[in-house]
Amino acid sequence: MNYELFMGEALAEARLAMERGERPVAAVAVVNDAMVGRAHDRVRELDDPTAHAVIVALREAARKIGTARLAQATIFATLEPCPMCVGALLQSDVEALVYAAPNEVDGAAGTVLQIAQNADLPQRLRIVSGIRRDEAEELLAAEPDLDRATRRG
């Protein structure tokens, strides 16, 4: 699987998010080297606190594939997901998470919390981090009202 390519797609989606007044956070879902979900944060647009990029990408992938079980999926996220998003990844049986930048506020794949690979849970995610990190951090830094307190995944 081409991590650089798919993270590039997520970064393009993050740029679109910023153009639309959202946080520059995005995710793509990939199954068998095909992108089946693509999303950016839509929290502000929808006035929906659950409309994080990872959740929206999971919803799109599940609709496209026709099942809530995404066991073959890899999610590429520009920012390490929060506990809500990691919980959704685990509940949908996603195989792997690839993220660019660590989330120092509420990252749940090892930076603040370790939910993604918690030995007490029945499922764990394979994690790859740091793919195109510099580009993701540049986007996050460019968002004017994104401070440490709002840098949520």
PyMOL CGO cylinders between C-alpha atoms (Angstrom):
from pymol import cmd
from pymol.cgo import CYLINDER

trace = [
    CYLINDER, 0.00, 0.00, 0.00, 1.31, 3.41, -0.95, 0.3, 1, 1, 1, 1, 1, 1,
    CYLINDER, 1.31, 3.41, -0.95, 1.19, 5.35, 2.35, 0.3, 1, 1, 1, 1, 1, 1,
    CYLINDER, 1.19, 5.35, 2.35, 2.60, 8.53, 0.80, 0.3, 1, 1, 1, 1, 1, 1,
    CYLINDER, 2.60, 8.53, 0.80, -0.02, 8.59, -1.95, 0.3, 1, 1, 1, 1, 1, 1,
    CYLINDER, -0.02, 8.59, -1.95, -3.03, 8.03, 0.31, 0.3, 1, 1, 1, 1, 1, 1,
    CYLINDER, -3.03, 8.03, 0.31, -1.78, 10.48, 2.92, 0.3, 1, 1, 1, 1, 1, 1,
    CYLINDER, -1.78, 10.48, 2.92, -1.41, 12.97, 0.06, 0.3, 1, 1, 1, 1, 1, 1,
    CYLINDER, -1.41, 12.97, 0.06, -5.11, 12.50, -0.67, 0.3, 1, 1, 1, 1, 1, 1,
    CYLINDER, -5.11, 12.50, -0.67, -5.91, 13.13, 2.98, 0.3, 1, 1, 1, 1, 1, 1,
    CYLINDER, -5.91, 13.13, 2.98, -3.75, 16.27, 2.96, 0.3, 1, 1, 1, 1, 1, 1,
    CYLINDER, -3.75, 16.27, 2.96, -5.56, 17.54, -0.16, 0.3, 1, 1, 1, 1, 1, 1,
    CYLINDER, -5.56, 17.54, -0.16, -8.85, 16.99, 1.65, 0.3, 1, 1, 1, 1, 1, 1,
    CYLINDER, -8.85, 16.99, 1.65, -7.47, 18.88, 4.69, 0.3, 1, 1, 1, 1, 1, 1,
    CYLINDER, -7.47, 18.88, 4.69, -6.67, 21.86, 2.46, 0.3, 1, 1, 1, 1, 1, 1,
    CYLINDER, -6.67, 21.86, 2.46, -10.25, 21.77, 1.20, 0.3, 1, 1, 1, 1, 1, 1,
    CYLINDER, -10.25, 21.77, 1.20, -11.47, 21.74, 4.80, 0.3, 1, 1, 1, 1, 1, 1,
    CYLINDER, -11.47, 21.74, 4.80, -9.51, 24.89, 5.56, 0.3, 1, 1, 1, 1, 1, 1,
    CYLINDER, -9.51, 24.89, 5.56, -10.91, 26.60, 2.45, 0.3, 1, 1, 1, 1, 1, 1,
    CYLINDER, -10.91, 26.60, 2.45, -14.40, 25.79, 3.74, 0.3, 1, 1, 1, 1, 1, 1,
    CYLINDER, -14.40, 25.79, 3.74, -13.76, 27.21, 7.21, 0.3, 1, 1, 1, 1, 1, 1,
    CYLINDER, -13.76, 27.21, 7.21, -13.19, 23.89, 8.96, 0.3, 1, 1, 1, 1, 1, 1,
    CYLINDER, -13.19, 23.89, 8.96, -10.15, 22.65, 10.82, 0.3, 1, 1, 1, 1, 1, 1,
    CYLINDER, -10.15, 22.65, 10.82, -7.58, 21.30, 8.34, 0.3, 1, 1, 1, 1, 1, 1,
    CYLINDER, -7.58, 21.30, 8.34, -8.11, 17.72, 9.46, 0.3, 1, 1, 1, 1, 1, 1,
    CYLINDER, -8.11, 17.72, 9.46, -9.05, 14.98, 7.01, 0.3, 1, 1, 1, 1, 1, 1,
    CYLINDER, -9.05, 14.98, 7.01, -9.15, 11.24, 6.51, 0.3, 1, 1, 1, 1, 1, 1,
    CYLINDER, -9.15, 11.24, 6.51, -9.44, 8.72, 3.72, 0.3, 1, 1, 1, 1, 1, 1,
    CYLINDER, -9.44, 8.72, 3.72, -10.52, 5.09, 3.94, 0.3, 1, 1, 1, 1, 1, 1,
    CYLINDER, -10.52, 5.09, 3.94, -8.74, 2.55, 1.75, 0.3, 1, 1, 1, 1, 1, 1,
    CYLINDER, -8.74, 2.55, 1.75, -9.70, -1.06, 1.02, 0.3, 1, 1, 1, 1, 1, 1,
    CYLINDER, -9.70, -1.06, 1.02, -7.63, -3.23, -1.34, 0.3, 1, 1, 1, 1, 1, 1,
    CYLINDER, -7.63, -3.23, -1.34, -5.71, -0.18, -2.56, 0.3, 1, 1, 1, 1, 1, 1,
    CYLINDER, -5.71, -0.18, -2.56, -8.92, 1.65, -3.51, 0.3, 1, 1, 1, 1, 1, 1,
    CYLINDER, -8.92, 1.65, -3.51, -10.15, 4.77, -1.77, 0.3, 1, 1, 1, 1, 1, 1,
    CYLINDER, -10.15, 4.77, -1.77, -13.67, 4.05, -0.51, 0.3, 1, 1, 1, 1, 1, 1,
    CYLINDER, -13.67, 4.05, -0.51, -14.14, 7.06, 1.77, 0.3, 1, 1, 1, 1, 1, 1,
    CYLINDER, -14.14, 7.06, 1.77, -12.84, 10.60, 1.79, 0.3, 1, 1, 1, 1, 1, 1,
    CYLINDER, -12.84, 10.60, 1.79, -13.75, 13.31, 4.28, 0.3, 1, 1, 1, 1, 1, 1,
    CYLINDER, -13.75, 13.31, 4.28, -12.70, 16.36, 6.21, 0.3, 1, 1, 1, 1, 1, 1,
    CYLINDER, -12.70, 16.36, 6.21, -13.96, 17.78, 9.47, 0.3, 1, 1, 1, 1, 1, 1,
    CYLINDER, -13.96, 17.78, 9.47, -17.52, 19.08, 9.07, 0.3, 1, 1, 1, 1, 1, 1,
    CYLINDER, -17.52, 19.08, 9.07, -18.16, 20.04, 12.69, 0.3, 1, 1, 1, 1, 1, 1,
    CYLINDER, -18.16, 20.04, 12.69, -18.69, 23.74, 11.99, 0.3, 1, 1, 1, 1, 1, 1,
    CYLINDER, -18.69, 23.74, 11.99, -20.62, 23.22, 8.75, 0.3, 1, 1, 1, 1, 1, 1,
    CYLINDER, -20.62, 23.22, 8.75, -23.08, 20.75, 10.26, 0.3, 1, 1, 1, 1, 1, 1,
    CYLINDER, -23.08, 20.75, 10.26, -23.07, 22.02, 13.86, 0.3, 1, 1, 1, 1, 1, 1,
    CYLINDER, -23.07, 22.02, 13.86, -22.33, 18.41, 14.72, 0.3, 1, 1, 1, 1, 1, 1,
    CYLINDER, -22.33, 18.41, 14.72, -19.67, 17.68, 17.35, 0.3, 1, 1, 1, 1, 1, 1,
    CYLINDER, -19.67, 17.68, 17.35, -19.33, 14.13, 16.00, 0.3, 1, 1, 1, 1, 1, 1,
    CYLINDER, -19.33, 14.13, 16.00, -18.59, 15.16, 12.39, 0.3, 1, 1, 1, 1, 1, 1,
    CYLINDER, -18.59, 15.16, 12.39, -14.85, 14.57, 12.71, 0.3, 1, 1, 1, 1, 1, 1,
    CYLINDER, -14.85, 14.57, 12.71, -13.05, 13.56, 9.52, 0.3, 1, 1, 1, 1, 1, 1,
    CYLINDER, -13.05, 13.56, 9.52, -12.49, 9.96, 10.64, 0.3, 1, 1, 1, 1, 1, 1,
    CYLINDER, -12.49, 9.96, 10.64, -16.17, 9.45, 11.54, 0.3, 1, 1, 1, 1, 1, 1,
    CYLINDER, -16.17, 9.45, 11.54, -17.38, 10.99, 8.27, 0.3, 1, 1, 1, 1, 1, 1,
    CYLINDER, -17.38, 10.99, 8.27, -14.90, 8.87, 6.25, 0.3, 1, 1, 1, 1, 1, 1,
    CYLINDER, -14.90, 8.87, 6.25, -16.04, 5.71, 8.06, 0.3, 1, 1, 1, 1, 1, 1,
    CYLINDER, -16.04, 5.71, 8.06, -19.69, 6.52, 7.31, 0.3, 1, 1, 1, 1, 1, 1,
    CYLINDER, -19.69, 6.52, 7.31, -18.93, 7.05, 3.63, 0.3, 1, 1, 1, 1, 1, 1,
    CYLINDER, -18.93, 7.05, 3.63, -16.86, 3.85, 3.39, 0.3, 1, 1, 1, 1, 1, 1,
    CYLINDER, -16.86, 3.85, 3.39, -19.55, 1.78, 5.11, 0.3, 1, 1, 1, 1, 1, 1,
    CYLINDER, -19.55, 1.78, 5.11, -22.21, 3.14, 2.73, 0.3, 1, 1, 1, 1, 1, 1,
    CYLINDER, -22.21, 3.14, 2.73, -20.04, 2.51, -0.32, 0.3, 1, 1, 1, 1, 1, 1,
    CYLINDER, -20.04, 2.51, -0.32, -19.08, -1.03, 0.70, 0.3, 1, 1, 1, 1, 1, 1,
    CYLINDER, -19.08, -1.03, 0.70, -22.50, -1.87, 2.09, 0.3, 1, 1, 1, 1, 1, 1,
    CYLINDER, -22.50, -1.87, 2.09, -21.42, -3.02, 5.54, 0.3, 1, 1, 1, 1, 1, 1,
    CYLINDER, -21.42, -3.02, 5.54, -20.55, -1.51, 8.90, 0.3, 1, 1, 1, 1, 1, 1,
    CYLINDER, -20.55, -1.51, 8.90, -17.69, -3.99, 9.29, 0.3, 1, 1, 1, 1, 1, 1,
    CYLINDER, -17.69, -3.99, 9.29, -14.62, -2.54, 7.61, 0.3, 1, 1, 1, 1, 1, 1,
    CYLINDER, -14.62, -2.54, 7.61, -12.16, -5.31, 8.49, 0.3, 1, 1, 1, 1, 1, 1,
    CYLINDER, -12.16, -5.31, 8.49, -10.04, -4.78, 5.37, 0.3, 1, 1, 1, 1, 1, 1,
    CYLINDER, -10.04, -4.78, 5.37, -9.85, -0.99, 5.74, 0.3, 1, 1, 1, 1, 1, 1,
    CYLINDER, -9.85, -0.99, 5.74, -6.91, 1.25, 6.47, 0.3, 1, 1, 1, 1, 1, 1,
    CYLINDER, -6.91, 1.25, 6.47, -7.72, 4.80, 7.56, 0.3, 1, 1, 1, 1, 1, 1,
    CYLINDER, -7.72, 4.80, 7.56, -5.31, 7.60, 6.68, 0.3, 1, 1, 1, 1, 1, 1,
    CYLINDER, -5.31, 7.60, 6.68, -5.74, 10.65, 8.94, 0.3, 1, 1, 1, 1, 1, 1,
    CYLINDER, -5.74, 10.65, 8.94, -3.85, 13.91, 8.90, 0.3, 1, 1, 1, 1, 1, 1,
    CYLINDER, -3.85, 13.91, 8.90, -4.10, 14.15, 12.70, 0.3, 1, 1, 1, 1, 1, 1,
    CYLINDER, -4.10, 14.15, 12.70, -4.04, 11.35, 15.27, 0.3, 1, 1, 1, 1, 1, 1,
    CYLINDER, -4.04, 11.35, 15.27, -7.66, 10.61, 16.12, 0.3, 1, 1, 1, 1, 1, 1,
    CYLINDER, -7.66, 10.61, 16.12, -9.39, 11.46, 19.40, 0.3, 1, 1, 1, 1, 1, 1,
    CYLINDER, -9.39, 11.46, 19.40, -10.96, 8.82, 21.70, 0.3, 1, 1, 1, 1, 1, 1,
    CYLINDER, -10.96, 8.82, 21.70, -14.35, 9.06, 19.94, 0.3, 1, 1, 1, 1, 1, 1,
    CYLINDER, -14.35, 9.06, 19.94, -12.79, 8.43, 16.55, 0.3, 1, 1, 1, 1, 1, 1,
    CYLINDER, -12.79, 8.43, 16.55, -10.51, 5.62, 17.72, 0.3, 1, 1, 1, 1, 1, 1,
    CYLINDER, -10.51, 5.62, 17.72, -13.55, 4.01, 19.36, 0.3, 1, 1, 1, 1, 1, 1,
    CYLINDER, -13.55, 4.01, 19.36, -15.38, 4.20, 16.03, 0.3, 1, 1, 1, 1, 1, 1,
    CYLINDER, -15.38, 4.20, 16.03, -12.40, 2.66, 14.24, 0.3, 1, 1, 1, 1, 1, 1,
    CYLINDER, -12.40, 2.66, 14.24, -12.37, -0.23, 16.70, 0.3, 1, 1, 1, 1, 1, 1,
    CYLINDER, -12.37, -0.23, 16.70, -16.14, -0.71, 16.57, 0.3, 1, 1, 1, 1, 1, 1,
    CYLINDER, -16.14, -0.71, 16.57, -16.06, -0.90, 12.77, 0.3, 1, 1, 1, 1, 1, 1,
    CYLINDER, -16.06, -0.90, 12.77, -13.23, -3.49, 12.83, 0.3, 1, 1, 1, 1, 1, 1,
    CYLINDER, -13.23, -3.49, 12.83, -10.82, -1.29, 10.85, 0.3, 1, 1, 1, 1, 1, 1,
    CYLINDER, -10.82, -1.29, 10.85, -7.52, -3.07, 10.38, 0.3, 1, 1, 1, 1, 1, 1,
    CYLINDER, -7.52, -3.07, 10.38, -5.06, -0.17, 10.46, 0.3, 1, 1, 1, 1, 1, 1,
    CYLINDER, -5.06, -0.17, 10.46, -4.66, 3.52, 11.18, 0.3, 1, 1, 1, 1, 1, 1,
    CYLINDER, -4.66, 3.52, 11.18, -2.02, 5.63, 9.45, 0.3, 1, 1, 1, 1, 1, 1,
    CYLINDER, -2.02, 5.63, 9.45, -1.73, 9.19, 10.73, 0.3, 1, 1, 1, 1, 1, 1,
    CYLINDER, -1.73, 9.19, 10.73, 0.52, 12.11, 9.94, 0.3, 1, 1, 1, 1, 1, 1,
    CYLINDER, 0.52, 12.11, 9.94, 0.73, 14.36, 13.02, 0.3, 1, 1, 1, 1, 1, 1,
    CYLINDER, 0.73, 14.36, 13.02, 0.41, 13.45, 16.68, 0.3, 1, 1, 1, 1, 1, 1,
    CYLINDER, 0.41, 13.45, 16.68, -2.48, 14.98, 18.59, 0.3, 1, 1, 1, 1, 1, 1,
    CYLINDER, -2.48, 14.98, 18.59, -1.06, 16.34, 21.83, 0.3, 1, 1, 1, 1, 1, 1,
    CYLINDER, -1.06, 16.34, 21.83, -4.49, 17.34, 23.17, 0.3, 1, 1, 1, 1, 1, 1,
    CYLINDER, -4.49, 17.34, 23.17, -6.47, 14.11, 23.01, 0.3, 1, 1, 1, 1, 1, 1,
    CYLINDER, -6.47, 14.11, 23.01, -4.71, 11.69, 20.69, 0.3, 1, 1, 1, 1, 1, 1,
    CYLINDER, -4.71, 11.69, 20.69, -5.94, 8.18, 21.45, 0.3, 1, 1, 1, 1, 1, 1,
    CYLINDER, -5.94, 8.18, 21.45, -3.45, 6.16, 19.41, 0.3, 1, 1, 1, 1, 1, 1,
    CYLINDER, -3.45, 6.16, 19.41, -0.58, 6.59, 21.82, 0.3, 1, 1, 1, 1, 1, 1,
    CYLINDER, -0.58, 6.59, 21.82, 0.18, 10.29, 22.23, 0.3, 1, 1, 1, 1, 1, 1,
    CYLINDER, 0.18, 10.29, 22.23, -2.15, 11.06, 25.15, 0.3, 1, 1, 1, 1, 1, 1,
    CYLINDER, -2.15, 11.06, 25.15, -4.14, 7.84, 25.52, 0.3, 1, 1, 1, 1, 1, 1,
    CYLINDER, -4.14, 7.84, 25.52, -3.61, 4.37, 24.14, 0.3, 1, 1, 1, 1, 1, 1,
    CYLINDER, -3.61, 4.37, 24.14, -7.01, 3.10, 23.13, 0.3, 1, 1, 1, 1, 1, 1,
    CYLINDER, -7.01, 3.10, 23.13, -6.02, 1.90, 19.67, 0.3, 1, 1, 1, 1, 1, 1,
    CYLINDER, -6.02, 1.90, 19.67, -3.80, -0.88, 21.01, 0.3, 1, 1, 1, 1, 1, 1,
    CYLINDER, -3.80, -0.88, 21.01, -5.19, -1.35, 24.50, 0.3, 1, 1, 1, 1, 1, 1,
    CYLINDER, -5.19, -1.35, 24.50, -4.61, -4.95, 25.60, 0.3, 1, 1, 1, 1, 1, 1,
    CYLINDER, -4.61, -4.95, 25.60, -7.87, -4.94, 27.59, 0.3, 1, 1, 1, 1, 1, 1,
    CYLINDER, -7.87, -4.94, 27.59, -10.00, -4.40, 24.48, 0.3, 1, 1, 1, 1, 1, 1,
    CYLINDER, -10.00, -4.40, 24.48, -11.04, -7.19, 22.12, 0.3, 1, 1, 1, 1, 1, 1,
    CYLINDER, -11.04, -7.19, 22.12, -9.67, -5.44, 19.03, 0.3, 1, 1, 1, 1, 1, 1,
    CYLINDER, -9.67, -5.44, 19.03, -6.54, -3.44, 18.29, 0.3, 1, 1, 1, 1, 1, 1,
    CYLINDER, -6.54, -3.44, 18.29, -5.46, -1.28, 15.36, 0.3, 1, 1, 1, 1, 1, 1,
    CYLINDER, -5.46, -1.28, 15.36, -2.17, -1.61, 13.56, 0.3, 1, 1, 1, 1, 1, 1,
    CYLINDER, -2.17, -1.61, 13.56, -0.70, 1.91, 13.70, 0.3, 1, 1, 1, 1, 1, 1,
    CYLINDER, -0.70, 1.91, 13.70, 1.74, 3.74, 11.47, 0.3, 1, 1, 1, 1, 1, 1,
    CYLINDER, 1.74, 3.74, 11.47, 2.52, 7.34, 12.36, 0.3, 1, 1, 1, 1, 1, 1,
    CYLINDER, 2.52, 7.34, 12.36, 4.51, 10.24, 10.98, 0.3, 1, 1, 1, 1, 1, 1,
    CYLINDER, 4.51, 10.24, 10.98, 3.69, 9.81, 7.28, 0.3, 1, 1, 1, 1, 1, 1,
    CYLINDER, 3.69, 9.81, 7.28, 4.03, 13.31, 5.75, 0.3, 1, 1, 1, 1, 1, 1,
    CYLINDER, 4.03, 13.31, 5.75, 3.98, 14.75, 9.26, 0.3, 1, 1, 1, 1, 1, 1,
    CYLINDER, 3.98, 14.75, 9.26, 5.66, 18.05, 8.31, 0.3, 1, 1, 1, 1, 1, 1,
    CYLINDER, 5.66, 18.05, 8.31, 2.98, 18.85, 5.72, 0.3, 1, 1, 1, 1, 1, 1,
    CYLINDER, 2.98, 18.85, 5.72, 0.16, 18.06, 8.14, 0.3, 1, 1, 1, 1, 1, 1,
    CYLINDER, 0.16, 18.06, 8.14, 1.71, 20.17, 10.89, 0.3, 1, 1, 1, 1, 1, 1,
    CYLINDER, 1.71, 20.17, 10.89, 2.14, 23.08, 8.46, 0.3, 1, 1, 1, 1, 1, 1,
    CYLINDER, 2.14, 23.08, 8.46, -1.57, 22.94, 7.66, 0.3, 1, 1, 1, 1, 1, 1,
    CYLINDER, -1.57, 22.94, 7.66, -2.52, 22.73, 11.33, 0.3, 1, 1, 1, 1, 1, 1,
    CYLINDER, -2.52, 22.73, 11.33, -0.28, 25.68, 12.15, 0.3, 1, 1, 1, 1, 1, 1,
    CYLINDER, -0.28, 25.68, 12.15, -1.79, 27.74, 9.31, 0.3, 1, 1, 1, 1, 1, 1,
    CYLINDER, -1.79, 27.74, 9.31, -5.32, 27.56, 10.69, 0.3, 1, 1, 1, 1, 1, 1,
    CYLINDER, -5.32, 27.56, 10.69, -5.78, 30.88, 12.50, 0.3, 1, 1, 1, 1, 1, 1,
    CYLINDER, -5.78, 30.88, 12.50, -8.00, 29.80, 15.40, 0.3, 1, 1, 1, 1, 1, 1,
    CYLINDER, -8.00, 29.80, 15.40, -6.39, 26.41, 15.97, 0.3, 1, 1, 1, 1, 1, 1,
    CYLINDER, -6.39, 26.41, 15.97, -4.63, 26.50, 19.29, 0.3, 1, 1, 1, 1, 1, 1,
    CYLINDER, -4.63, 26.50, 19.29, -3.58, 23.69, 21.61, 0.3, 1, 1, 1, 1, 1, 1,
    CYLINDER, -3.58, 23.69, 21.61, -7.03, 23.56, 23.25, 0.3, 1, 1, 1, 1, 1, 1,
    CYLINDER, -7.03, 23.56, 23.25, -8.81, 23.07, 19.91, 0.3, 1, 1, 1, 1, 1, 1,
    CYLINDER, -8.81, 23.07, 19.91, -6.36, 20.69, 18.26, 0.3, 1, 1, 1, 1, 1, 1,
    CYLINDER, -6.36, 20.69, 18.26, -8.64, 17.72, 18.58, 0.3, 1, 1, 1, 1, 1, 1,
    CYLINDER, -8.64, 17.72, 18.58, -8.65, 14.71, 16.28, 0.3, 1, 1, 1, 1, 1, 1,
]
cmd.load_cgo(trace, "trace")
